Amino acid sequence: MKIVVDWLREMAEIGAGVEAVAETVALRGFEVAEVDVASGVIDFEITANRPDCLSHLGLAREAAAAFDVPVRMPDLGPVDRRPAAPETSAAVTIEDAAGCPRYAGQVVRVRVGPSPEWLAARLTAAGVRPINNVVDVTNYVMLEIGQPMHAFDLEKLAGRQIRVRRARAGEPIRTLDGEKRTLDESMLVIADAERAQAVAGVMGGADSEVSDRTTLVLLESAYFEPRSVRRTSRQLGLRTEASARFERGADPSMQAAAIDRAALLLARVAGGEAIGALIDCHPAPHAPRQIGLRRARIGRILGFEVAGAEVERILRRLAFGLAPDAEGWRVTVPTARVDVAREIDLIEEVGRHAGFDRVPATYPASRRFEAGLDPPITWDCLARKVLTSAGFSESVTFAFIERAAADPFADASDEPVAIANPLSEKFAVLRPSLLPGLLDALVHNRRRERRDVRLFEIGAAFSTRGGESRRAAFALTGTALADHWSARGRMADFFDAKGIVEALCAAFGSSARFAPAEMPCLVRGRAAGIAAGKGDATPVALGVVGQLMPRLATARGFTGGDDIYVAELDLAKLAGLAGSIEDVLVQPLPRHPSVVRDVSIEIDRGLPAAAVRDTIRGTAPPTLVSVREFDRYQGEGVAGGRVSLSLRLTFRDPDRTLTDAEVQQAMDRIVAALAGAHGAVQR
């Protein structure tokens, strides 16, 4: 809101300079966007809850309270009104009192022409283009006291009537910007006896526009229901100075005063003569709100005491009415202050002008220990620690993505969740997976000459049937290790991604298990389903790991030809397997030595290593703590279609040292089980 300081001084007896006014008012909670000392204009950023300050009068009240000076209202009359003849009279009917609780009008005879220099200069300084003296007066009143107005050419209104009603389905109107618009039944219009002549609270119509030949105008000053104006403005894609005020909440008691102010100004700049009585249709009067303000509560909330006389001075300067009662005051709220509804709002008003700098710098005493983090947050922190330790950087991407990016990663039997009112096509659906966002982030890094990229994200994914689920996902491309003079960089592959998944599951106290899987977004033969479990319990499916389809990466703008490996796990399920976070994070170091045994077996070439490990774990005693493959041989000495697999088994008991006999007995049972289940032959 651009405030012309000379204009402001007409309403508040302020002697300070432009910069001092800007600084003083800003300290009361108003952000200053720009100060032009030469032209005497201050541009304030007005928040949506303060529509009363979208006028010079509203900010004059703030300045008056800040400088402790009186407010001077503009000249509002009385207005000299001439008797009306049938051809100079108008009728107003409100058919929708919910959308328009009040509508005031006045017929004025005018001589349309250019505005005088003082009026045009003030409008220009306030950022409004002068048009003619009649239109300029309506804009002047809006900027001065905050009430939007409109002027109709009375002779262009069919039947010299105004009807405030809902638009008819498909009803057309050509607005003042020259655009033809189609209305619907949800929109409020100002119509004559035949057709719509203005979109209520948004913009007037071109068919009843004031021109050089206009001699009789009907001034409009109304109060429109904010939600109706907001909805209409959004549907039409039409935002104006009037709609910006109406949709936040105009003053429902200012309509008659605005008419009188405009009539006096028209008499001054356009030879205006008010014809007939003021038309004021008010089917739904608005009563001022009354709120109790307790003297003792002010100090408890603000942290410092404010004298009763100071409280009264501040609130009266801000146009609040006060009446003493037993606990403090009964406060009548100005109808312009739509943001004041409770006692706490009044205390804020006192605090703003008493000075928040008076709040003492004290630290409140702690009366109880803070509760620990919620378990989901703790598990997120653990996953984050594991992945950052593996060299990944965290990425945060949008939950809203475009449908083309979502479809390849969505379950074939489920639909992505569509957004009812997306900001654009790029935010059409909720992400069914974290991988589309990670892919775009990876492409963003590659375009900025980052060849080796490792990114992860922890967040929510959504589906129509499954709802919301907590996921952890990562994507990597480039070399597996940083380039170094001692070794050539090896490119990251499936086994790097698989190892990271194993490390993540191990951190949660579970063993990762893999099985071949097929997904539209992953390369066939380089993809695996991830499951995890403890002991003999049935493994729980967690997600997938594999190489991303190159065509998907290319479609998102990835260049360079390197493979991209991704994985995604259901973090909530993984945490469910872990049980308590204390069991995962706090484990004592082993007190007794381990016993390590190696075994080489000959098995079928197509047998998955996971099947071998499952058989070993299902047969071995609880003292088996680790199974790891360390060699695989195929060639001379091994029959065709078979391979030699070497495994290292580690045994340990937490309470005692194992004997060789116990370990050997376990090894014999394991070899026998492998022979029976897989036809394995010990070498």
ZAVEX-984859 format. One line per 5 residues: their letters; for each residue x, y, z of C-alpha. Coordinates in steps of 0.25 Angstrom, whole numbers, plus 5000, padded with zeros to 4 digits. Example, Ala and Ser with C-alpha at 12.3 -4.5 7.8 and 13.67 -1.06 7.14 Angstrom:
BEGIN
AS> 5049:4982:5031  5055:4996:5029
***
This chain:
BEGIN
MKIVV> 5000:5000:5000  5006:5013:4995  5004:5024:5006  5006:5039:5002  5011:5045:5014
DWLRE> 5005:5059:5012  4992:5052:5010  4994:5044:5023  4997:5057:5030  4984:5063:5027
MAEIG> 4978:5052:5035  4988:5051:5047  4995:5063:5052  5009:5057:5050  5021:5067:5049
AGVEA> 5032:5056:5047  5039:5054:5034  5036:5043:5023  5047:5033:5029  5043:5035:5043
VAETV> 5029:5032:5040  5033:5020:5032  5042:5015:5044  5031:5018:5055  5020:5011:5048
ALRGF> 5029:4999:5044  5032:4997:5058  5017:4994:5061  5017:4982:5052  5017:4988:5037
EVAEV> 5028:4984:5028  5033:4995:5019  5036:4991:5005  5041:5005:5000  5043:5019:5004
DVASG> 5043:5030:4994  5048:5043:5002  5048:5052:4990  5033:5049:4986  5029:5047:5000
VIDFE> 5023:5033:4998  5024:5020:5007  5021:5007:5002  5016:4998:5013  5014:4983:5012
ITANR> 5000:4980:5018  4997:4966:5023  4984:4959:5019  4978:4961:5033  4979:4976:5032
PDCLS> 4970:4981:5021  4967:4993:5029  4981:4998:5026  4979:4997:5011  4975:5012:5012
HLGLA> 4981:5025:5017  4971:5026:5029  4975:5012:5034  4990:5015:5034  4987:5029:5040
REAAA> 4981:5022:5052  4993:5014:5054  5002:5026:5052  4993:5034:5062  4995:5024:5072
AFDVP> 5010:5023:5070  5012:5038:5071  5000:5040:5081  4993:5051:5072  4978:5052:5069
VRMPD> 4972:5046:5056  4965:5056:5047  4954:5050:5038  4952:5055:5024  4940:5064:5021
LGPVD> 4928:5055:5021  4917:5066:5020  4906:5070:5021  4903:5068:5006  4894:5078:4999
RRPAA> 4884:5069:4992  4874:5074:4981  4860:5069:4979  4859:5057:4969  4851:5056:4957
PETSA> 4846:5043:4951  4857:5043:4940  4868:5046:4951  4864:5035:4961  4869:5021:4962
AVTIE> 4864:5009:4970  4872:4998:4977  4868:4984:4980  4876:4974:4988  4872:4960:4984
DAAGC> 4884:4953:4991  4885:4959:5005  4896:4948:5009  4905:4952:4998  4902:4967:4999
PRYAG> 4898:4971:5013  4898:4986:5010  4897:4994:4997  4897:5010:4997  4895:5018:4984
QVVRV> 4894:5033:4980  4890:5040:4967  4900:5052:4964  4899:5061:4952  4913:5063:4947
RVGPS> 4922:5070:4936  4932:5059:4932  4946:5064:4929  4961:5063:4934  4964:5063:4948
PEWLA> 4970:5075:4955  4985:5074:4956  4985:5072:4971  4976:5060:4970  4983:5054:4958
ARLTA> 4997:5056:4965  4992:5049:4978  4986:5037:4970  4999:5036:4962  5008:5036:4975
AGVRP> 4999:5025:4981  5001:5017:4968  4987:5019:4962  4986:5024:4947  4977:5036:4946
INNVV> 4965:5034:4936  4955:5045:4938  4949:5053:4950  4938:5044:4953  4946:5031:4953
DVTNY> 4957:5038:4960  4948:5042:4971  4944:5028:4973  4958:5023:4974  4962:5035:4983
VMLEI> 4951:5031:4993  4956:5016:4992  4970:5020:4995  4966:5030:5006  4956:5023:5015
GQPMH> 4957:5009:5009  4943:5007:5003  4943:5003:4988  4933:5010:4980  4928:5010:4965
AFDLE> 4921:5020:4957  4910:5016:4946  4905:5024:4935  4891:5025:4940  4885:5027:4926
KLAGR> 4891:5013:4922  4884:5005:4933  4872:4999:4927  4860:5004:4935  4869:5012:4944
QIRVR> 4870:5000:4953  4880:4993:4961  4878:4979:4965  4888:4971:4973  4886:4957:4970
RARAG> 4893:4944:4966  4898:4942:4951  4890:4933:4942  4897:4921:4937  4906:4925:4925
EPIRT> 4902:4940:4926  4912:4949:4918  4918:4962:4923  4928:4971:4916  4937:4977:4928
LDGEK> 4944:4990:4928  4957:4984:4923  4950:4980:4910  4949:4965:4912  4937:4958:4910
RTLDE> 4934:4948:4922  4924:4937:4924  4918:4936:4938  4912:4925:4946  4901:4924:4957
SMLVI> 4912:4925:4969  4916:4939:4965  4909:4952:4970  4906:4963:4960  4901:4977:4960
ADAER> 4890:4977:4949  4880:4986:4943  4866:4982:4939  4872:4974:4927  4886:4969:4929
AQAVA> 4898:4969:4938  4906:4982:4938  4917:4979:4948  4923:4967:4955  4921:4970:4970
GVMGG> 4933:4974:4977  4943:4971:4965  4940:4980:4953  4930:4989:4946  4924:4986:4933
ADSEV> 4928:4994:4920  4913:4995:4916  4910:5005:4927  4924:5012:4927  4925:5027:4930
SDRTT> 4929:5034:4917  4931:5049:4913  4916:5049:4909  4911:5045:4923  4903:5055:4931
LVLLE> 4897:5046:4942  4904:5036:4950  4900:5026:4960  4910:5025:4971  4911:5011:4977
SAYFE> 4917:5008:4991  4914:4994:4996  4919:4983:5005  4921:4969:4999  4923:4956:5006
PRSVR> 4938:4953:5006  4937:4939:5002  4928:4941:4990  4937:4952:4985  4950:4943:4987
RTSRQ> 4943:4931:4980  4939:4940:4968  4952:4947:4966  4959:4934:4966  4950:4927:4956
LGLRT> 4950:4939:4947  4965:4941:4948  4963:4955:4951  4969:4963:4963  4967:4977:4965
EASAR> 4969:4988:4976  4954:4986:4979  4955:4971:4980  4967:4972:4989  4960:4980:4999
FERGA> 4946:4973:4999  4952:4959:4999  4959:4962:5012  4948:4969:5018  4943:4983:5016
DPSMQ> 4937:4992:5027  4922:4989:5027  4919:5003:5033  4926:5012:5023  4917:5011:5011
AAAID> 4908:5024:5014  4921:5032:5018  4928:5028:5005  4916:5033:4997  4916:5046:5004
RAALL> 4931:5048:5003  4930:5045:4988  4918:5054:4986  4926:5066:4993  4938:5063:4984
LARVA> 4930:5063:4971  4924:5076:4975  4938:5081:4976  4945:5075:4964  4933:5072:4954
GGEAI> 4922:5082:4957  4915:5071:4964  4900:5072:4969  4895:5061:4978  4881:5058:4973
GALID> 4870:5052:4982  4872:5045:4996  4883:5035:4999  4879:5021:4995  4883:5012:5006
CHPAP> 4878:4997:5006  4883:4990:5018  4875:4977:5020  4886:4971:5029  4892:4981:5039
HAPRQ> 4905:4978:5045  4906:4980:5060  4920:4984:5066  4927:4973:5073  4929:4975:5088
IGLRR> 4940:4968:5096  4944:4968:5111  4959:4972:5114  4965:4968:5127  4975:4978:5133
ARIGR> 4983:4966:5140  4983:4958:5128  4991:4968:5120  5003:4968:5129  5003:4952:5129
ILGFE> 5003:4951:5114  5012:4962:5110  5022:4960:5122  5022:4975:5126  5012:4984:5132
VAGAE> 5004:4994:5124  4998:5005:5132  4982:5006:5130  4983:5020:5125  4993:5015:5114
VERIL> 4984:5004:5110  4972:5014:5109  4981:5024:5101  4986:5013:5091  4972:5007:5088
RRLAF> 4965:5020:5087  4975:5025:5077  4972:5012:5069  4957:5016:5069  4953:5005:5079
GLAPD> 4942:5009:5089  4945:5006:5104  4935:5005:5116  4941:5002:5130  4937:4989:5137
AEGWR> 4941:4981:5149  4953:4974:5143  4957:4984:5133  4949:4989:5121  4938:4986:5112
VTVPT> 4944:4989:5098  4935:4992:5085  4943:4987:5073  4943:4997:5061  4935:4990:5050
ARVDV> 4947:4992:5041  4956:4983:5050  4952:4969:5044  4965:4963:5051  4961:4966:5065
AREID> 4951:4955:5071  4957:4951:5084  4963:4957:5097  4977:4952:5092  4976:4961:5080
LIEEV> 4973:4973:5088  4986:4970:5097  4994:4969:5084  4989:4983:5080  4993:4988:5093
GRHAG> 5007:4981:5092  5009:4986:5078  5008:5001:5082  5014:5000:5096  5026:4994:5090
FDRVP> 5030:4979:5090  5045:4984:5093  5040:4986:5107  5038:4971:5109  5049:4967:5119
ATYPA> 5060:4957:5114  5057:4946:5124  5057:4931:5122  5045:4923:5127  5048:4913:5138
SRRFE> 5047:4898:5133  5037:4891:5141  5038:4877:5134  5048:4870:5125  5044:4870:5111
AGLDP> 5039:4857:5105  5048:4849:5096  5047:4849:5081  5035:4841:5075  5040:4827:5070
PITWD> 5037:4831:5055  5047:4843:5056  5057:4834:5063  5057:4823:5052  5058:4834:5042
CLARK> 5070:4839:5049  5076:4826:5049  5074:4823:5034  5079:4837:5031  5092:4834:5039
VLTSA> 5094:4821:5031  5092:4827:5017  5101:4840:5020  5112:4830:5025  5111:4823:5012
GFSES> 5114:4836:5005  5100:4841:5001  5095:4855:5002  5080:4857:5006  5071:4862:4996
VTFAF> 5057:4869:4999  5047:4868:4987  5033:4872:4985  5022:4862:4989  5014:4868:4977
IERAA> 5019:4863:4963  5014:4862:4949  5006:4850:4945  5016:4847:4934  5027:4846:4944
ADPFA> 5019:4838:4954  5013:4827:4945  5026:4818:4942  5028:4817:4958  5013:4814:4961
DASDE> 5008:4801:4965  5001:4795:4952  4989:4792:4961  4988:4805:4967  4985:4819:4963
PVAIA> 4993:4832:4967  4986:4841:4976  4981:4853:4968  4981:4867:4973  4967:4874:4972
NPLSE> 4973:4888:4969  4987:4887:4964  4995:4899:4963  5000:4894:4949  5001:4881:4942
KFAVL> 5015:4879:4949  5008:4877:4962  4996:4869:4957  4998:4856:4966  5004:4852:4979
RPSLL> 5017:4844:4977  5015:4829:4978  5030:4827:4980  5041:4836:4985  5049:4832:4972
PGLLD> 5044:4842:4962  5048:4853:4971  5062:4847:4973  5063:4845:4958  5061:4860:4955
ALVHN> 5070:4864:4967  5081:4855:4961  5079:4861:4947  5080:4875:4953  5093:4871:4959
RRRER> 5098:4865:4946  5095:4877:4938  5104:4885:4947  5116:4876:4944  5115:4867:4956
RDVRL> 5118:4853:4950  5118:4845:4963  5104:4847:4970  5099:4840:4982  5086:4845:4987
FEIGA> 5075:4840:4997  5062:4844:5003  5053:4841:5014  5039:4844:5013  5024:4840:5010
AFSTR> 5019:4833:4997  5004:4832:4994  4995:4823:4987  4980:4822:4985  4978:4808:4992
GGESR> 4990:4808:5002  4989:4823:5006  5002:4829:5012  5015:4821:5015  5028:4826:5020
RAAFA> 5040:4822:5011  5055:4823:5010  5061:4823:4996  5074:4826:4989  5080:4828:4975
LTGTA> 5094:4827:4971  5102:4828:4958  5117:4830:4954  5129:4824:4961  5127:4815:4973
LADHW> 5140:4822:4979  5146:4835:4978  5157:4836:4967  5170:4834:4973  5184:4833:4968
SARGR> 5186:4820:4974  5174:4813:4967  5165:4815:4955  5151:4819:4958  5142:4807:4958
MADFF> 5127:4810:4953  5116:4808:4963  5108:4795:4960  5097:4787:4965  5105:4781:4977
DAKGI> 5108:4795:4982  5094:4798:4983  5091:4784:4989  5102:4786:5000  5096:4800:5004
VEALC> 5082:4793:5006  5089:4782:5014  5096:4792:5023  5083:4800:5025  5075:4787:5029
AAFGS> 5087:4783:5038  5086:4796:5045  5072:4793:5048  5075:4780:5054  5070:4772:5042
SARFA> 5077:4763:5031  5074:4767:5017  5069:4757:5007  5068:4758:4992  5060:4751:4981
PAEMP> 5059:4754:4966  5048:4764:4963  5042:4771:4951  5037:4785:4951  5034:4795:4939
CLVRG> 5044:4805:4944  5056:4795:4946  5065:4787:4937  5061:4773:4936  5071:4764:4942
RAAGI> 5077:4775:4950  5066:4777:4960  5063:4770:4973  5052:4770:4983  5056:4774:4997
AAGKG> 5051:4766:5009  5057:4766:5023  5054:4758:5036  5060:4753:5049  5064:4738:5051
DATPV> 5053:4728:5046  5042:4739:5045  5036:4740:5031  5043:4751:5024  5035:4764:5022
ALGVV> 5035:4770:5008  5041:4784:5009  5044:4790:4994  5053:4788:4982  5067:4791:4978
GQLMP> 5072:4791:4964  5077:4799:4951  5068:4809:4946  5063:4808:4932  5072:4817:4923
RLATA> 5060:4822:4915  5053:4828:4928  5066:4835:4931  5068:4840:4917  5053:4845:4917
RGFTG> 5056:4853:4930  5068:4860:4923  5079:4851:4928  5092:4851:4920  5105:4844:4920
GDDIY> 5102:4829:4918  5105:4825:4932  5096:4815:4939  5087:4819:4951  5084:4810:4962
VAELD> 5073:4812:4972  5066:4806:4984  5054:4809:4992  5049:4803:5005  5037:4804:5014
LAKLA> 5043:4810:5026  5031:4808:5035  5032:4793:5032  5047:4793:5035  5045:4800:5048
GLAGS> 5034:4790:5052  5044:4778:5050  5054:4786:5059  5045:4787:5071  5051:4797:5081
IEDVL> 5061:4807:5077  5070:4804:5089  5071:4790:5085  5077:4795:5072  5086:4806:5076
VQPLP> 5092:4800:5089  5099:4787:5088  5110:4783:5097  5124:4779:5091  5126:4764:5090
RHPSV> 5133:4759:5103  5137:4745:5097  5145:4742:5084  5139:4737:5071  5142:4725:5064
VRDVS> 5143:4726:5049  5141:4714:5039  5142:4714:5024  5135:4703:5015  5135:4701:5000
IEIDR> 5124:4694:4993  5120:4691:4979  5106:4694:4975  5097:4697:4963  5101:4710:4956
GLPAA> 5087:4715:4956  5085:4714:4971  5083:4728:4978  5093:4730:4988  5082:4735:4997
AVRDT> 5076:4721:4997  5089:4715:5002  5090:4726:5013  5075:4723:5017  5078:4708:5018
IRGTA> 5091:4711:5027  5083:4720:5036  5072:4710:5037  5081:4699:5042  5092:4706:5050
PPTLV> 5091:4708:5065  5088:4723:5070  5103:4724:5072  5105:4726:5057  5106:4742:5056
SVREF> 5111:4743:5041  5111:4737:5028  5118:4743:5016  5123:4738:5002  5137:4741:4999
DRYQG> 5140:4733:4986  5133:4727:4974  5140:4718:4964  5136:4712:4951  5145:4705:4942
EGVAG> 5155:4693:4942  5152:4683:4953  5137:4687:4954  5126:4680:4947  5119:4687:4936
GRVSL> 5107:4695:4941  5112:4696:4955  5121:4705:4963  5130:4705:4975  5125:4715:4986
SLRLT> 5134:4718:4998  5127:4723:5010  5132:4728:5023  5124:4725:5036  5126:4733:5049
FRDPD> 5121:4727:5062  5121:4734:5076  5114:4732:5089  5111:4744:5097  5113:4737:5111
RTLTD> 5125:4727:5108  5136:4723:5099  5131:4712:5089  5139:4699:5088  5144:4693:5075
AEVQQ> 5135:4681:5077  5123:4690:5077  5127:4698:5065  5130:4685:5057  5117:4679:5061
AMDRI> 5110:4691:5055  5118:4691:5043  5115:4676:5040  5100:4679:5042  5101:4691:5032
VAALA> 5108:4683:5021  5098:4671:5023  5087:4681:5021  5093:4687:5009  5095:4674:5003
GAHGA> 5081:4670:5005  5074:4683:5001  5083:4687:4989  5091:4675:4985  5104:4682:4990
VQR> 5117:4674:4991  5128:4679:5000  5141:4681:4993
***
